Amino acid sequence: MATGRSMLKAHVERDLAMVSTTRMQALRELVLANNPHLADEIDEITDLQLLILVKASIGSDPTADPVETKQMMAFFDRLIEEKRQSATKH
């Protein structure tokens, strides 16, 4: 997942604002590109589930730089919390 990880890192660094619909679609496409077996289910996965899935894949990469991984995990923790809070408001 080195290429996918690099693409994800670039995506994350581009904008640390709230997760928009367009950004979530781009993240879905990235996940699907790295996990083609999810093709039938990708549209059924909620944004929150998608963020949790990506965070889990980041944390499970044994070849990753530990500092970078910690930063990305913290970023996804914030995104997950934002999604949870926005879900409880609606």
N, CA and C atoms as a LAMMPS dump frame, in Angstrom:
ITEM: TIMESTEP
0
ITEM: NUMBER OF ATOMS
270
ITEM: BOX BOUNDS ff ff ff
-5.0000000000000000e+02 5.0000000000000000e+02
-5.0000000000000000e+02 5.0000000000000000e+02
-5.0000000000000000e+02 5.0000000000000000e+02
ITEM: ATOMS id mol type element x y z
1 1 1 N 0.821 -1.194 0
2 1 2 C 0 0 0
3 1 3 C 0.863 1.255 0
4 2 1 N 2.114 1.132 -0.342
5 2 2 C 3.003 2.297 -0.332
6 2 3 C 2.498 3.396 -1.254
7 3 1 N 2.085 3.049 -2.461
8 3 2 C 1.581 4.064 -3.38
9 3 3 C 0.298 4.669 -2.847
10 4 1 N -0.618 3.837 -2.397
11 4 2 C -1.86 4.326 -1.823
12 4 3 C -1.61 5.191 -0.603
13 5 1 N -0.645 4.791 0.208
14 5 2 C -0.305 5.555 1.41
15 5 3 C 0.246 6.927 1.023
16 6 1 N 1.096 6.973 0.004
17 6 2 C 1.642 8.25 -0.456
18 6 3 C 0.534 9.144 -0.998
19 7 1 N -0.387 8.553 -1.746
20 7 2 C -1.509 9.314 -2.276
21 7 3 C -2.384 9.825 -1.134
22 8 1 N -2.612 8.974 -0.142
23 8 2 C -3.421 9.378 1.001
24 8 3 C -2.747 10.502 1.771
25 9 1 N -1.45 10.387 1.975
26 9 2 C -0.721 11.432 2.697
27 9 3 C -0.831 12.765 1.959
28 10 1 N -0.674 12.737 0.652
29 10 2 C -0.79 13.965 -0.141
30 10 3 C -2.198 14.534 -0.022
31 11 1 N -3.18 13.649 -0.04
32 11 2 C -4.573 14.077 0.094
33 11 3 C -4.809 14.731 1.462
34 12 1 N -4.287 14.126 2.494
35 12 2 C -4.459 14.635 3.862
36 12 3 C -3.757 15.97 4.028
37 13 1 N -2.554 16.081 3.513
38 13 2 C -1.784 17.31 3.672
39 13 3 C -2.384 18.479 2.906
40 14 1 N -3.1 18.186 1.839
41 14 2 C -3.666 19.241 1.008
42 14 3 C -4.638 20.122 1.784
43 15 1 N -5.416 19.515 2.65
44 15 2 C -6.434 20.315 3.318
45 15 3 C -6.829 19.659 4.626
46 16 1 N -6.65 20.346 5.724
47 16 2 C -6.985 19.795 7.029
48 16 3 C -8.351 20.273 7.524
49 17 1 N -9.142 20.835 6.633
50 17 2 C -10.473 21.313 7.003
51 17 3 C -11.431 20.13 7.154
52 18 1 N -12.678 20.444 7.439
53 18 2 C -13.692 19.392 7.588
54 18 3 C -13.811 18.575 6.306
55 19 1 N -14.268 17.338 6.458
56 19 2 C -14.382 16.418 5.332
57 19 3 C -15.6 16.789 4.495
58 20 1 N -15.349 17.161 3.252
59 20 2 C -16.443 17.521 2.35
60 20 3 C -16.898 16.29 1.582
61 21 1 N -18.03 16.408 0.931
62 21 2 C -18.565 15.318 0.123
63 21 3 C -17.594 14.949 -0.99
64 22 1 N -17.016 15.944 -1.645
65 22 2 C -16.059 15.69 -2.722
66 22 3 C -14.832 14.958 -2.199
67 23 1 N -14.342 15.386 -1.056
68 23 2 C -13.173 14.756 -0.473
69 23 3 C -13.482 13.315 -0.061
70 24 1 N -14.671 13.091 0.47
71 24 2 C -15.04 11.731 0.852
72 24 3 C -15.148 10.841 -0.389
73 25 1 N -15.642 11.377 -1.497
74 25 2 C -15.716 10.592 -2.727
75 25 3 C -14.31 10.246 -3.216
76 26 1 N -13.398 11.188 -3.132
77 26 2 C -12.009 10.925 -3.525
78 26 3 C -11.397 9.849 -2.618
79 27 1 N -11.705 9.913 -1.342
80 27 2 C -11.199 8.912 -0.403
81 27 3 C -11.792 7.537 -0.719
82 28 1 N -13.07 7.499 -1.069
83 28 2 C -13.711 6.231 -1.479
84 28 3 C -12.991 5.646 -2.698
85 29 1 N -12.688 6.499 -3.671
86 29 2 C -12.016 6.036 -4.881
87 29 3 C -10.622 5.505 -4.569
88 30 1 N -9.93 6.168 -3.652
89 30 2 C -8.604 5.714 -3.243
90 30 3 C -8.689 4.359 -2.537
91 31 1 N -9.644 4.215 -1.637
92 31 2 C -9.829 2.944 -0.936
93 31 3 C -10.169 1.846 -1.938
94 32 1 N -11.051 2.142 -2.864
95 32 2 C -11.444 1.152 -3.866
96 32 3 C -10.266 0.763 -4.762
97 33 1 N -9.432 1.731 -5.115
98 33 2 C -8.257 1.435 -5.954
99 33 3 C -7.304 0.478 -5.243
100 34 1 N -7.212 0.593 -3.924
101 34 2 C -6.311 -0.267 -3.149
102 34 3 C -6.998 -1.52 -2.616
103 35 1 N -8.333 -1.572 -2.721
104 35 2 C -9.108 -2.702 -2.214
105 35 3 C -10.234 -3.04 -3.191
106 36 1 N -9.892 -3.537 -4.386
107 36 2 C -10.921 -3.787 -5.398
108 36 3 C -11.999 -4.779 -4.946
109 37 1 N -11.679 -5.603 -3.955
110 37 2 C -12.669 -6.559 -3.447
111 37 3 C -13.85 -5.864 -2.758
112 38 1 N -13.731 -4.55 -2.484
113 38 2 C -14.818 -3.798 -1.856
114 38 3 C -15.77 -3.165 -2.879
115 39 1 N -15.577 -3.455 -4.146
116 39 2 C -16.349 -2.798 -5.21
117 39 3 C -17.857 -2.894 -4.996
118 40 1 N -18.339 -4.047 -4.564
119 40 2 C -19.778 -4.222 -4.387
120 40 3 C -20.312 -3.511 -3.146
121 41 1 N -19.447 -3.256 -2.169
122 41 2 C -19.907 -2.683 -0.907
123 41 3 C -19.544 -1.215 -0.7
124 42 1 N -18.678 -0.657 -1.53
125 42 2 C -18.13 0.682 -1.269
126 42 3 C -19.216 1.754 -1.143
127 43 1 N -20.278 1.637 -1.908
128 43 2 C -21.337 2.65 -1.839
129 43 3 C -22.218 2.495 -0.602
130 44 1 N -22.169 1.335 0.025
131 44 2 C -22.969 1.096 1.223
132 44 3 C -22.227 1.484 2.502
133 45 1 N -20.937 1.717 2.388
134 45 2 C -20.131 2.078 3.551
135 45 3 C -20.383 3.551 3.863
136 46 1 N -20.718 3.845 5.112
137 46 2 C -20.951 5.241 5.501
138 46 3 C -19.623 5.986 5.542
139 47 1 N -19.69 7.305 5.539
140 47 2 C -18.473 8.111 5.627
141 47 3 C -17.706 7.79 6.906
142 48 1 N -18.418 7.631 7.999
143 48 2 C -17.765 7.315 9.271
144 48 3 C -17.062 5.963 9.191
145 49 1 N -17.733 4.962 8.636
146 49 2 C -17.116 3.654 8.475
147 49 3 C -15.886 3.728 7.577
148 50 1 N -15.982 4.534 6.534
149 50 2 C -14.857 4.7 5.615
150 50 3 C -13.645 5.295 6.333
151 51 1 N -13.875 6.323 7.134
152 51 2 C -12.778 6.943 7.888
153 51 3 C -12.148 5.945 8.858
154 52 1 N -12.971 5.151 9.507
155 52 2 C -12.459 4.144 10.449
156 52 3 C -11.664 3.084 9.704
157 53 1 N -12.146 2.675 8.539
158 53 2 C -11.443 1.685 7.716
159 53 3 C -10.064 2.205 7.299
160 54 1 N -10.013 3.444 6.847
161 54 2 C -8.74 4.035 6.425
162 54 3 C -7.794 4.159 7.617
163 55 1 N -8.307 4.605 8.747
164 55 2 C -7.468 4.733 9.942
165 55 3 C -6.882 3.377 10.338
166 56 1 N -7.695 2.344 10.276
167 56 2 C -7.219 0.998 10.619
168 56 3 C -6.122 0.542 9.667
169 57 1 N -6.266 0.857 8.382
170 57 2 C -5.242 0.439 7.421
171 57 3 C -3.939 1.211 7.634
172 58 1 N -4.054 2.457 8.039
173 58 2 C -2.848 3.256 8.324
174 58 3 C -2.113 2.657 9.52
175 59 1 N -2.851 2.323 10.542
176 59 2 C -2.254 1.787 11.76
177 59 3 C -1.697 0.395 11.622
178 60 1 N -2.1 -0.321 10.576
179 60 2 C -1.648 -1.706 10.423
180 60 3 C -0.48 -1.874 9.458
181 61 1 N 0.083 -0.783 8.97
182 61 2 C 1.193 -0.855 8.013
183 61 3 C 2.518 -0.929 8.773
184 62 1 N 3.129 -2.116 8.848
185 62 2 C 4.369 -2.271 9.622
186 62 3 C 5.577 -1.574 8.989
187 63 1 N 5.485 -1.206 7.723
188 63 2 C 6.617 -0.576 7.043
189 63 3 C 6.584 0.946 7.144
190 64 1 N 5.53 1.479 7.73
191 64 2 C 5.339 2.932 7.769
192 64 3 C 6.23 3.593 8.813
193 65 1 N 6.531 4.836 8.552
194 65 2 C 7.27 5.659 9.496
195 65 3 C 6.385 5.879 10.729
196 66 1 N 6.873 5.572 11.939
197 66 2 C 6.031 5.681 13.129
198 66 3 C 5.545 7.101 13.42
199 67 1 N 6.362 8.091 13.154
200 67 2 C 5.957 9.479 13.404
201 67 3 C 4.854 9.881 12.431
202 68 1 N 5.052 9.556 11.171
203 68 2 C 4.038 9.858 10.155
204 68 3 C 2.735 9.131 10.481
205 69 1 N 2.849 7.88 10.874
206 69 2 C 1.656 7.101 11.222
207 69 3 C 0.913 7.744 12.384
208 70 1 N 1.634 8.168 13.394
209 70 2 C 1.004 8.801 14.557
210 70 3 C 0.276 10.083 14.145
211 71 1 N 0.894 10.874 13.281
212 71 2 C 0.272 12.111 12.804
213 71 3 C -0.993 11.815 12.002
214 72 1 N -0.913 10.844 11.111
215 72 2 C -2.073 10.507 10.286
216 72 3 C -3.193 9.908 11.136
217 73 1 N -2.831 9.102 12.128
218 73 2 C -3.84 8.523 13.018
219 73 3 C -4.552 9.635 13.787
220 74 1 N -3.804 10.609 14.263
221 74 2 C -4.401 11.732 14.991
222 74 3 C -5.327 12.528 14.075
223 75 1 N -4.906 12.724 12.849
224 75 2 C -5.742 13.436 11.88
225 75 3 C -7.054 12.69 11.665
226 76 1 N -6.98 11.383 11.458
227 76 2 C -8.196 10.61 11.241
228 76 3 C -9.046 10.526 12.499
229 77 1 N -8.429 10.543 13.668
230 77 2 C -9.209 10.615 14.911
231 77 3 C -10.066 11.871 14.932
232 78 1 N -9.475 13.006 14.528
233 78 2 C -10.231 14.269 14.47
234 78 3 C -11.374 14.19 13.452
235 79 1 N -11.085 13.633 12.274
236 79 2 C -12.128 13.51 11.244
237 79 3 C -13.267 12.609 11.725
238 80 1 N -12.917 11.521 12.375
239 80 2 C -13.924 10.592 12.884
240 80 3 C -14.788 11.283 13.935
241 81 1 N -14.16 12.021 14.823
242 81 2 C -14.913 12.736 15.857
243 81 3 C -15.836 13.783 15.229
244 82 1 N -15.352 14.5 14.219
245 82 2 C -16.186 15.486 13.524
246 82 3 C -17.396 14.812 12.88
247 83 1 N -17.167 13.666 12.251
248 83 2 C -18.269 12.936 11.613
249 83 3 C -19.276 12.472 12.662
250 84 1 N -18.781 11.967 13.783
251 84 2 C -19.686 11.523 14.852
252 84 3 C -20.51 12.684 15.385
253 85 1 N -19.874 13.821 15.598
254 85 2 C -20.591 14.986 16.115
255 85 3 C -21.616 15.492 15.104
256 86 1 N -21.247 15.528 13.836
257 86 2 C -22.204 16.008 12.832
258 86 3 C -23.368 15.027 12.68
259 87 1 N -23.117 13.749 12.895
260 87 2 C -24.186 12.754 12.796
261 87 3 C -25.183 12.893 13.936
262 88 1 N -24.71 13.277 15.121
263 88 2 C -25.62 13.423 16.259
264 88 3 C -26.416 14.717 16.19
265 89 1 N -25.957 15.668 15.403
266 89 2 C -26.667 16.943 15.243
267 89 3 C -27.849 16.813 14.299
268 90 1 N -27.828 15.787 13.433
269 90 2 C -28.897 15.657 12.423
270 90 3 C -29.949 14.697 12.867
